Amino acid sequence: MPTSTIDNIVAKFQNRILRNERRAASEMVRVYAEGWKNVRSRLDQLQAEYDRTIATGSKLSEAWIYQNSRLADMQELIGNELSKFSNYAVGRITEEQRRVIEMSLEFSRDEMILRLGPEYDVSDIRRIRSLPTDEVIAMVGSNQQGSPLKALFDSISIEGSQKASDALVEGMMLGYNPRKIAPMIRDALGVQLNRALTISRTETMRAQRIATEQNYNANSDIVKGWRWVAEVTGACPSCLAMHGREFPLTEKMSSHPNCRCAQSPITMSWEEIGAQYGIDFSGIENVGPSFDELAKKYNMSEKQISRYQTNKMTGEQFFKTLSAEEQRNILGPAKWMAWNDGLFEFDQLSRKTYSAIWGEGRRVASLKDLMGEEEARRYLEEIRNRKE
């Protein structure tokens, strides 16, 4: 099957995962909103107490928020609501990971068949294997005691509670009433929600990649590597620089939070497979097997095939088809000028990172990364002089 068609099916699969992820995110927002509703109700009660105190002619001091366990009660409420949200989020993400692992194991197997042709899967040589779901879930490890996912959400609960309490105390010290403080608390808690949603998408995609990698490795006698596939029309510079690059099975895919990229298998040719078993398969790829059944399964359309023709290109080749304005919008003016001046290679735009908790990742290289601090400073000065 043409590479563009296969890449289109990869994109369709990515979109299926993202639709499920958005559904999970929507549910997480709903649970968060319920918690915020309870916090806001307590703030309304505080406002009523505040108004009654003011009505008596009493002068409020900073100590008012500490009196009658007002602060302690609010801290306990916020802590409980965040804890409920965190427990829900961990369970929801774990559930979503199981779903995406099942989908990925099925899809990666189908994709290998698409690469080789359905007749390979029914031959007497062997069938393409798919690992058990529970085996891959154990590799992902998110549902285990002491997992990084659980620890991260525990920290979100603790930090969110502290930031919300700080906002409450700070607001009272500034002389604000609870109604005016409410947006400050909402913003403090909103940061934790955004973190939770980022973790949800990142962890879902991590599970998908692990499942895919393990299935490729289980079929290493026909899969010799994988290809980085980005959604080129919306990719960041790091992922665009990686698009189309090929890696051996020993190389794991790692990227940045919220990354939507995926792997596509590089399968051996029929001749290479036949050589392993002493069978002459020369010319079999010209027989023209039908892929209609699997293509229909992923709802492929002619319009989509045409749209994804660009996926045969590398990220750099695609980037060069864009207008200068589009290129500048992706890289930023200074970095685009440096690339245009030939001061760095396009594939240098992606840099590896490392986290003690999450392992390897990637980020967009800065101009300082690409040129060195002193050279970058001189180049920026040169750009300013050009404008003058």
FENGI-V447208 format. One record per pair of residues at least 24 apart in sequence whose ideal C-beta (glycine too) atoms are under 10 Angstrom apart, sorted by the first residue. I is the first residue (numbers start at 0). GAP is how many residues later the second one is. D is the distance in Angstrom with one decimal. If there is no record, write none. Layout:
<<I GAP D> <I GAP D>>
This chain:
<<0 113 5.5> <0 114 7.6> <0 115 9.8> <0 116 8.3> <0 288 9.0> <0 289 9.9> <0 290 5.0> <0 293 8.9> <0 294 7.7> <0 299 9.9> <1 289 9.9> <1 303 7.8> <1 307 8.9> <1 310 8.3> <2 112 9.6> <2 224 9.2> <2 261 8.8> <2 305 9.4> <2 306 9.2> <2 308 7.2> <2 309 5.1> <3 300 9.6> <3 301 6.0> <3 302 8.2> <3 303 9.0> <3 304 5.3> <3 305 4.7> <3 306 8.1> <3 307 5.9> <3 308 5.5> <3 309 9.9> <4 109 8.3> <4 286 7.9> <4 290 7.2> <4 295 6.8> <4 297 10.0> <4 299 9.1> <4 300 5.4> <4 303 7.9> <4 304 9.6> <4 306 9.7> <5 105 7.0> <5 108 5.7> <5 109 6.9> <5 221 9.9> <5 223 9.4> <5 258 6.8> <5 259 9.3> <5 285 9.2> <5 289 9.6> <5 294 9.8> <5 302 9.2> <5 305 8.7> <5 306 9.9> <6 220 8.9> <6 222 6.1> <6 225 9.9> <6 237 9.8> <6 255 9.8> <6 257 6.8> <6 298 9.3> <6 301 5.2> <6 302 8.8> <6 303 8.8> <6 304 3.6> <6 305 7.3> <7 287 9.2> <7 290 8.4> <7 292 6.0> <7 293 8.6> <7 295 9.9> <7 296 5.1> <7 297 5.4> <7 298 9.0> <7 299 7.4> <7 300 4.1> <7 301 8.9> <7 303 7.4> <8 98 8.5> <8 101 8.4> <8 102 7.1> <8 105 6.9> <8 255 9.3> <8 282 9.5> <8 285 7.9> <8 286 7.1> <8 288 8.9> <8 289 4.7> <8 290 9.2> <8 291 6.1> <8 295 9.1> <8 296 9.5> <8 299 9.0> <9 97 8.6> <9 101 7.2> <9 104 9.8> <9 217 9.4> <9 219 5.2> <9 221 9.7> <9 251 10.0> <9 252 5.7> <9 253 8.5> <9 254 5.4> <9 255 10.0> <9 288 9.2> <9 298 8.7> <9 301 8.0> <10 218 7.8> <10 219 9.9> <10 220 6.7> <10 221 9.9> <10 249 9.7> <10 251 8.5> <10 287 9.6> <10 289 9.9> <10 293 7.7> <10 296 8.7> <10 297 6.0> <10 300 7.6> <11 95 9.6> <11 283 9.9> <11 285 9.7> <11 286 4.8> <11 287 6.4> <11 288 6.9> <11 289 9.5> <11 292 7.4> <11 296 9.4> <12 90 7.6> <12 91 8.3> <12 93 9.8> <12 94 5.1> <12 95 9.2> <12 97 9.0> <12 98 8.1> <12 195 9.0> <12 199 9.9> <12 249 7.3> <12 285 6.7> <13 93 9.9> <13 191 9.0> <13 194 8.7> <13 215 8.2> <13 216 9.8> <13 217 7.0> <13 246 6.1> <13 247 8.3> <13 248 5.4> <14 216 9.1> <14 245 9.2> <15 84 9.2> <15 87 7.0> <15 91 8.6> <15 282 8.5> <15 283 9.6> <16 79 9.2> <16 82 9.0> <16 83 5.7> <16 86 6.9> <16 87 8.1> <16 90 9.3> <16 184 9.5> <16 187 6.8> <16 188 7.4> <16 190 9.7> <16 191 6.0> <16 243 8.7> <16 245 8.5> <17 183 8.1> <17 186 8.8> <17 187 9.0> <17 213 9.7> <17 242 6.7> <19 76 6.5> <19 79 6.4> <19 80 7.0> <19 83 8.2> <19 184 7.8> <20 72 9.7> <20 75 6.8> <20 78 9.9> <20 79 8.2> <20 176 9.3> <20 179 6.8> <20 180 5.4> <20 181 10.0> <20 182 9.8> <20 183 5.2> <20 184 8.1> <20 187 9.8> <20 239 9.6> <21 175 9.9> <21 178 9.9> <21 179 8.9> <22 73 8.8> <23 65 9.3> <23 68 5.6> <23 69 7.4> <23 71 8.0> <23 72 4.8> <23 75 9.0> <23 76 9.9> <23 173 9.3> <23 176 6.2> <23 177 8.9> <23 180 7.6> <24 64 10.0> <24 67 9.2> <24 71 9.5> <24 168 9.9> <24 171 8.9> <24 172 5.2> <24 173 9.9> <24 175 5.9> <24 176 7.3> <24 179 9.6> <25 171 9.9> <26 61 8.5> <26 62 9.6> <26 65 6.4> <26 69 9.8> <26 173 10.0> <27 57 7.8> <27 60 7.3> <27 61 5.6> <27 64 6.1> <27 65 8.6> <27 165 7.8> <27 168 6.2> <27 169 6.6> <27 171 10.0> <27 172 6.4> <28 164 7.1> <28 167 9.3> <28 168 7.6> <29 58 9.9> <30 50 9.7> <30 53 7.7> <30 54 5.7> <30 56 9.8> <30 57 5.0> <30 58 7.7> <30 61 8.2> <30 162 9.9> <30 165 9.8> <31 49 8.7> <31 50 9.2> <31 52 9.8> <31 53 5.5> <31 56 8.9> <31 57 8.6> <31 157 7.9> <31 158 8.8> <31 160 8.5> <31 161 5.0> <31 164 7.6> <31 165 9.3> <32 52 9.9> <32 160 9.2> <33 47 8.4> <33 50 8.7> <33 51 8.6> <33 54 9.8> <34 42 9.3> <34 43 8.6> <34 45 8.6> <34 46 3.6> <34 47 7.1> <34 48 9.5> <34 49 6.3> <34 50 5.3> <34 53 9.3> <34 154 8.2> <34 158 9.6> <35 42 9.8> <35 45 7.6> <35 49 9.3> <35 146 9.8> <35 149 8.9> <35 150 6.7> <35 153 6.5> <35 154 8.8> <35 157 8.8> <36 44 9.3> <37 39 6.7> <37 40 9.2> <37 42 8.7> <37 43 5.8> <37 46 9.5> <38 35 7.9> <38 38 6.2> <38 39 5.9> <38 41 9.8> <38 42 6.0> <38 43 9.4> <38 125 7.8> <38 143 8.6> <38 146 6.9> <38 147 8.3> <38 150 7.4> <39 138 9.9> <39 142 6.4> <39 145 8.6> <39 146 7.9> <40 36 9.3> <41 28 9.5> <41 31 7.4> <41 32 6.1> <41 35 5.5> <41 36 8.7> <41 39 9.7> <41 136 9.0> <42 31 7.9> <42 34 9.7> <42 125 8.6> <42 134 9.9> <42 135 4.9> <42 136 7.4> <42 138 7.2> <42 139 5.0> <42 142 7.2> <42 143 9.4> <43 134 7.6> <43 135 8.1> <43 138 8.5> <44 25 9.5> <44 28 9.5> <44 29 9.7> <44 133 8.5> <45 24 6.5> <45 25 9.9> <45 27 9.3> <45 28 7.4> <45 122 8.8> <45 126 9.8> <45 131 8.7> <45 132 4.1> <45 133 9.0> <45 135 8.6> <45 136 9.4> <46 130 6.3> <46 131 4.3> <46 132 5.1> <46 133 9.4> <46 134 9.2> <46 135 8.4> <47 130 8.8> <48 129 8.3> <49 122 9.5> <49 126 10.0> <49 127 5.3> <49 128 5.7> <49 129 8.4> <49 131 10.0> <50 126 8.1> <50 127 9.4> <50 128 9.4> <53 123 8.4> <59 112 8.2> <59 115 8.1> <59 117 9.0> <60 111 9.1> <60 112 9.9> <61 107 8.1> <61 110 6.0> <61 111 5.4> <61 112 9.8> <61 113 9.1> <62 109 9.3> <63 108 6.9> <64 100 9.9> <64 103 6.7> <64 104 6.5> <64 106 8.8> <64 107 4.5> <64 108 8.8> <64 113 9.0> <64 116 9.5> <65 103 8.8> <65 106 9.1> <69 98 9.1> <69 102 9.4> <69 108 9.6> <70 94 7.1> <70 97 6.9> <70 98 7.0> <70 101 8.7> <71 93 9.7> <73 87 9.8> <73 90 8.1> <73 91 7.2> <73 94 6.2> <73 95 9.9> <73 104 9.4> <73 111 8.8> <74 86 6.5> <74 87 8.8> <74 89 8.1> <74 90 5.1> <74 93 8.4> <74 94 9.9> <75 85 9.1> <76 84 9.5> <76 87 9.7> <77 79 9.4> <77 82 7.4> <77 83 5.1> <77 84 9.3> <77 85 9.5> <77 86 4.8> <77 87 6.9> <77 90 8.7> <77 107 7.8> <77 110 9.3> <77 111 7.5> <78 78 7.0> <78 79 8.2> <78 81 8.6> <78 82 4.4> <78 83 9.2> <78 85 9.0> <78 86 8.9> <79 77 9.5> <79 81 9.1> <80 76 9.2> <80 79 9.2> <80 80 8.9> <80 83 9.6> <80 108 8.6> <81 71 9.3> <81 72 10.0> <81 74 7.2> <81 75 4.3> <81 76 8.3> <81 77 9.1> <81 78 4.8> <81 79 5.6> <81 82 8.2> <81 107 7.4> <81 110 6.9> <81 111 9.9> <81 114 9.9> <82 70 9.3> <82 71 8.7> <82 73 9.9> <82 74 5.1> <82 75 9.3> <82 77 9.8> <82 78 8.5> <83 73 9.2> <84 68 8.6> <84 71 8.5> <84 72 7.7> <84 75 8.7> <84 104 9.2> <84 107 8.2> <84 108 8.1> <84 111 7.4> <85 64 8.6> <85 66 9.1> <85 67 4.0> <85 68 6.7> <85 69 9.2> <85 70 5.9> <85 71 4.6> <85 72 9.5> <85 74 8.7> <85 106 8.7> <85 110 7.7> <86 63 9.2> <86 66 7.8> <86 67 9.7> <86 70 8.8> <87 65 9.6> <87 108 9.7> <88 60 9.1> <88 63 9.9> <88 64 5.9> <88 67 8.3> <88 68 9.8> <88 103 10.0> <88 104 9.4> <88 107 5.2> <88 108 9.0> <88 110 7.7> <88 111 6.9> <89 52 7.8> <89 53 8.5> <89 57 8.5> <89 59 6.0> <89 60 5.6> <89 62 9.0> <89 63 5.2> <89 64 9.1> <89 106 9.6> <89 109 9.4> <89 110 9.9> <89 113 9.7> <90 52 8.9> <91 104 9.7> <91 108 7.4> <92 49 6.8> <92 50 9.4> <92 56 6.6> <92 60 8.7> <92 103 8.8> <92 106 7.1> <92 107 5.2> <92 108 9.4> <92 109 9.6> <92 110 5.3> <92 111 6.9> <92 114 9.0> <93 43 8.6> <93 46 9.0> <93 48 5.4> <93 49 4.7> <93 50 9.8> <93 53 9.0> <93 55 7.5> <93 56 9.3> <93 109 8.7> <93 113 9.2> <94 48 9.3> <95 46 9.9> <95 104 7.2> <95 105 9.6> <95 107 8.1> <95 108 5.3> <95 111 8.0> <96 39 9.4> <96 40 7.1> <96 43 6.0> <96 45 5.8> <96 46 7.9> <96 52 9.0> <96 103 9.8> <96 106 6.5> <96 107 6.2> <96 108 9.8> <96 109 8.2> <96 110 3.9> <96 111 8.5> <96 113 9.3> <96 114 9.1> <97 35 6.9> <97 36 9.0> <97 38 9.3> <97 39 6.1> <97 42 9.1> <97 44 9.6> <97 45 8.3> <97 109 8.1> <98 34 9.7> <98 105 8.8> <98 108 9.1> <99 40 9.8> <99 103 9.6> <99 104 5.5> <99 105 8.1> <99 106 9.5> <99 107 5.3> <99 108 4.9> <99 109 9.8> <99 110 10.0> <99 111 7.3> <100 30 9.3> <100 32 5.6> <100 33 9.2> <100 34 9.7> <100 35 5.1> <100 36 6.0> <100 38 9.3> <100 39 7.1> <100 103 9.7> <100 106 5.4> <100 107 7.4> <100 109 7.8> <100 110 4.5> <100 111 9.5> <100 113 9.4> <101 28 9.9> <101 31 5.3> <101 34 9.0> <101 35 9.5> <101 109 8.3> <102 104 9.9> <102 105 7.7> <102 108 8.3> <103 26 9.9> <103 29 9.7> <103 32 8.3> <103 103 7.6> <103 104 4.7> <103 105 8.1> <103 106 8.4> <103 107 3.8> <103 108 5.2> <103 109 9.5> <103 110 9.2> <103 111 7.4> <103 158 9.1> <103 159 9.8> <104 24 9.9> <104 25 5.0> <104 26 6.1> <104 27 8.5> <104 28 6.5> <104 30 9.7> <104 31 6.8> <104 103 9.9> <104 106 5.3> <104 107 8.1> <104 109 8.1> <104 110 5.6> <104 113 9.5> <105 24 6.9> <105 27 9.7> <105 105 9.5> <105 109 9.3> <105 191 9.9> <106 101 9.0> <106 104 9.0> <106 105 7.9> <106 108 9.0> <106 155 9.5> <106 190 9.6> <106 191 8.3> <107 100 9.3> <107 103 7.0> <107 104 4.6> <107 105 8.7> <107 106 8.8> <107 107 4.2> <107 108 6.7> <107 110 9.5> <107 111 8.8> <107 115 9.2> <107 118 9.8> <107 154 9.8> <107 155 8.2> <107 156 9.4> <107 157 7.1> <108 103 10.0> <108 106 6.3> <108 107 10.0> <108 109 9.4> <108 110 8.1> <109 183 9.9> <109 184 5.5> <109 187 7.4> <109 188 8.1> <110 101 8.7> <110 104 9.2> <110 105 9.6> <110 112 9.8> <110 151 10.0> <110 152 9.4> <110 153 6.9> <110 154 6.0> <110 156 9.2> <110 183 8.7> <110 187 9.6> <111 103 7.9> <111 104 7.9> <111 107 6.1> <111 110 6.7> <111 111 6.4> <111 153 5.5> <111 155 6.2> <112 154 9.7> <112 176 9.9> <112 178 8.6> <112 180 9.9> <112 181 6.7> <113 150 9.9> <113 151 9.2> <113 153 9.4> <113 177 6.1> <113 180 5.8> <113 181 8.1> <113 184 9.3> <114 107 8.5> <114 108 8.5> <114 149 8.6> <114 150 6.0> <114 151 8.2> <114 152 4.2> <114 153 9.4> <115 106 6.7> <115 107 9.7> <115 149 9.5> <115 151 5.6> <115 152 8.4> <115 153 9.2> <115 154 7.4> <115 157 7.8> <115 168 9.8> <115 169 8.9> <115 173 9.0> <116 153 8.3> <116 167 8.1> <116 168 7.6> <116 170 7.9> <116 171 8.9> <116 172 4.0> <116 173 8.9> <116 174 7.6> <117 171 5.8> <117 172 7.4> <117 173 7.2> <117 174 9.9> <117 175 7.6> <117 176 7.5> <118 151 9.9> <118 165 8.1> <118 168 7.9> <118 170 5.5> <118 171 9.7> <119 102 7.7> <119 147 9.1> <119 150 8.0> <119 153 7.6> <119 161 9.6> <119 164 9.2> <119 169 8.9> <122 150 9.5> <122 154 9.8> <122 156 9.5> <122 158 9.9> <123 153 9.8> <123 155 10.0> <124 96 9.5> <124 97 9.5> <124 148 7.6> <124 149 8.8> <124 151 8.7> <124 152 5.9> <124 154 7.6> <124 156 9.8> <125 93 9.1> <125 95 7.9> <125 96 8.7> <125 147 9.8> <125 151 9.1> <126 92 9.7> <127 87 8.7> <127 90 8.8> <127 91 5.6> <127 94 7.1> <127 95 9.1> <127 139 9.9> <128 86 7.7> <128 89 4.9> <128 90 5.8> <128 92 10.0> <128 93 9.9> <129 81 9.6> <129 84 9.6> <129 85 6.0> <129 88 7.5> <129 89 8.8> <130 80 7.7> <130 83 5.4> <130 84 5.9> <130 86 8.9> <130 87 5.4> <130 88 9.8> <132 78 8.3> <134 76 9.9> <134 79 7.8> <134 83 9.8> <135 71 7.9> <135 74 6.4> <135 75 4.9> <135 76 9.6> <135 77 9.5> <135 78 5.6> <135 79 8.3> <136 70 8.1> <136 73 9.4> <136 74 8.9> <138 68 9.2> <138 71 5.7> <138 72 8.5> <138 74 9.3> <138 75 6.5> <139 63 8.4> <139 66 7.1> <139 67 5.0> <139 68 9.8> <139 69 9.8> <139 70 5.5> <139 71 8.0> <139 74 9.8> <140 66 9.9> <140 69 9.4> <141 61 6.4> <141 64 8.6> <141 65 7.4> <147 51 9.8> <147 55 9.2> <147 207 9.2> <147 208 9.8> <147 209 4.9> <147 210 6.5> <147 211 9.5> <148 50 7.3> <148 51 9.8> <148 54 6.1> <148 57 9.7> <148 208 9.9> <148 209 9.9> <150 206 7.7> <151 43 8.4> <151 44 9.2> <151 47 6.3> <151 51 9.2> <151 205 7.6> <151 206 9.0> <152 39 9.4> <152 42 9.2> <152 43 7.2> <152 46 7.5> <154 37 9.7> <154 40 9.4> <155 35 9.2> <155 36 4.9> <155 37 9.1> <155 39 5.8> <155 40 6.3> <155 43 8.2> <156 35 7.9> <158 29 9.4> <158 32 8.7> <158 33 7.0> <158 36 8.9> <159 25 10.0> <159 28 6.9> <159 29 5.6> <159 30 9.5> <159 31 7.5> <159 32 3.8> <159 33 8.7> <159 35 8.8> <159 36 9.5> <160 27 9.4> <160 28 9.0> <160 31 9.1> <161 26 8.9> <162 24 9.1> <162 25 4.1> <162 26 7.7> <162 28 7.2> <162 29 7.9> <163 24 4.7> <163 25 5.6> <163 28 8.9> <194 62 9.6> <196 61 8.9> <197 59 5.1> <197 60 5.9> <198 58 7.9> <198 59 9.8> <199 58 9.8> <200 56 7.6> <200 57 5.3> <200 58 8.6> <200 59 8.5> <201 53 8.9> <201 54 8.4> <201 55 4.6> <201 56 6.2> <201 57 7.4> <201 156 8.5> <201 159 9.4> <202 54 9.6> <202 155 9.5> <204 48 9.5> <204 50 8.0> <204 52 9.3> <204 53 8.3> <204 54 6.3> <204 55 7.2> <204 56 8.2> <204 57 8.2> <205 47 9.3> <205 48 8.9> <205 49 9.3> <205 53 9.5> <205 152 8.3> <205 153 9.6> <207 45 9.8> <207 54 7.2> <207 55 9.1> <208 43 7.9> <208 44 5.0> <208 45 8.3> <208 46 8.5> <208 50 9.5> <208 52 8.8> <208 53 7.4> <208 54 6.6> <209 42 8.5> <209 43 9.1> <211 41 8.2> <211 50 7.4> <211 51 5.3> <211 52 9.1> <211 53 8.4> <212 36 7.6> <212 38 9.4> <212 39 6.4> <212 40 6.9> <212 50 7.1> <214 50 8.8> <215 33 5.9> <215 47 7.5> <215 48 10.0> <215 49 5.7> <215 50 9.1> <215 51 9.5> <216 32 5.6> <216 33 9.1> <218 30 9.7> <218 46 8.3> <218 48 8.7> <219 29 5.9> <219 48 9.8> <220 47 7.9> <220 51 9.7> <220 52 7.6> <220 55 6.3> <220 56 9.5> <221 43 8.6> <221 45 5.5> <221 46 5.5> <221 47 9.9> <221 48 9.9> <221 50 8.6> <221 51 5.9> <221 54 8.9> <222 26 6.7> <222 42 4.8> <222 43 6.9> <222 44 5.6> <222 45 7.5> <223 24 7.3> <223 25 7.1> <223 41 8.7> <223 42 5.7> <223 43 7.2> <223 44 5.5> <223 45 9.7> <223 48 8.0> <224 24 6.0> <224 25 9.1> <224 26 8.0> <224 38 9.5> <224 39 10.0> <224 40 7.8> <224 41 4.1> <224 42 9.1> <224 43 9.8> <225 25 7.9> <225 26 9.8> <225 27 7.3> <225 36 9.4> <225 37 4.2> <225 38 6.4> <225 39 5.8> <225 40 6.1> <226 35 9.6> <226 36 6.9> <226 37 4.6> <226 38 7.7> <226 39 5.8> <226 84 9.7> <227 25 7.1> <227 27 9.0> <227 33 6.2> <227 34 8.3> <227 35 6.9> <227 36 8.1> <227 86 9.5> <227 87 8.4> <227 122 9.6> <228 31 9.8> <228 32 6.3> <228 33 5.2> <228 34 6.8> <228 35 5.0> <228 79 9.8> <228 82 6.7> <229 25 9.3> <229 29 8.6> <229 30 7.6> <229 31 4.7> <229 32 8.4> <229 81 8.7> <229 85 6.6> <229 88 9.1> <230 29 5.6> <230 30 7.5> <230 31 9.1> <230 77 9.7> <230 80 9.2> <231 76 9.0> <231 78 5.9> <231 79 6.9> <231 81 7.8> <231 82 9.7> <231 83 6.6> <231 85 9.8> <231 86 4.9> <231 87 8.4> <231 89 9.8> <231 90 9.8> <232 74 8.9> <232 75 9.8> <232 77 8.0> <232 85 8.8> <232 89 9.9> <233 26 8.0> <234 24 9.0> <234 25 8.0> <234 26 7.5> <234 80 7.3> <234 83 9.0> <234 84 9.7> <234 95 8.5> <235 24 9.8> <235 25 9.7> <235 94 8.1> <235 113 9.1> <235 114 9.1> <235 126 9.5> <235 127 9.0> <235 128 5.9> <236 78 8.8> <236 82 8.8> <236 93 6.0> <236 94 5.8> <236 95 8.7> <236 98 7.8> <236 99 9.9> <236 102 9.7> <236 109 8.9> <236 112 4.5> <236 113 7.5> <236 126 9.8> <236 127 4.8> <236 128 7.9> <237 77 9.6> <237 111 6.1> <237 112 4.1> <237 113 7.3> <237 123 9.8> <237 124 5.3> <237 125 6.1> <237 126 4.5> <237 127 7.5> <238 76 7.6> <238 110 9.4> <238 111 7.4> <238 123 7.9> <238 125 8.9> <239 74 9.3> <239 75 4.1> <239 76 8.1> <239 78 7.2> <239 79 6.2> <239 90 7.1> <239 91 9.4> <239 106 8.4> <239 107 9.9> <239 109 7.4> <239 110 8.5> <239 124 9.5> <240 73 9.0> <240 74 5.3> <240 75 7.2> <240 78 8.6> <240 104 9.0> <240 105 5.8> <240 106 5.1> <240 107 7.4> <240 108 4.0> <240 109 4.3> <240 110 9.5> <240 121 9.3> <240 123 8.6> <240 124 8.5> <241 72 9.3> <241 73 6.5> <241 105 7.9> <241 107 8.8> <241 108 5.2> <241 120 7.4> <242 67 9.6> <242 68 8.0> <242 70 8.0> <242 71 6.4> <242 72 3.5> <242 73 8.5> <242 74 9.2> <242 75 7.1> <242 76 9.2> <242 107 9.8> <243 67 8.0> <243 68 8.2> <243 69 6.4> <243 70 3.5> <243 71 5.8> <243 72 8.1> <243 73 7.5> <243 74 8.2> <243 103 10.0> <244 69 7.1> <244 70 7.9> <244 71 9.8> <244 102 7.3> <244 105 9.0> <245 68 9.8> <251 107 8.4> <251 108 7.1> <252 107 9.4> <252 109 9.4> <253 98 7.6> <253 99 8.4> <253 100 9.2> <253 101 10.0> <253 104 8.9> <253 105 6.8> <253 106 4.0> <253 107 5.3> <253 108 6.1> <254 95 8.8> <254 98 9.7> <254 105 9.2> <254 106 6.4> <254 107 4.9> <254 108 9.0> <255 94 9.4> <255 97 7.9> <255 105 5.8> <255 106 5.5> <255 107 5.6> <255 108 8.1> <256 101 9.2> <256 104 7.9> <256 106 9.7> <258 102 8.8> <258 103 7.8> <260 101 9.4> <263 47 9.0> <313 32 8.6> <313 33 8.5> <314 31 7.2> <314 32 8.0> <314 34 8.7> <314 35 9.1> <315 29 8.5> <315 30 4.1> <315 31 6.8> <315 33 9.2> <316 29 9.4> <318 27 6.6> <318 30 9.5> <319 26 8.6> <330 33 9.0> <330 36 9.7> <331 32 9.6> <331 34 10.0> <331 35 8.5> <332 50 8.1> <333 33 5.9> <333 42 8.6> <333 45 7.6> <333 46 6.2> <333 49 6.2> <334 29 9.0> <334 30 8.6> <334 31 8.2> <334 32 5.5> <334 35 7.5> <334 36 9.7> <334 41 9.8> <336 30 9.8> <336 42 8.3> <336 43 9.7> <336 45 9.4> <336 46 6.2> <336 49 8.7> <337 29 6.4> <337 32 6.8> <337 33 6.7> <337 37 9.6> <337 38 8.3> <337 41 6.2> <337 42 9.3> <337 45 8.8> <338 31 8.6> <340 38 8.4> <340 41 9.6> <340 42 9.9> <342 24 9.2> <342 27 7.3> <342 28 6.1> <342 32 8.2> <342 33 9.5> <342 36 7.1> <343 25 9.1> <343 26 4.3> <343 27 6.7> <344 25 9.0>>
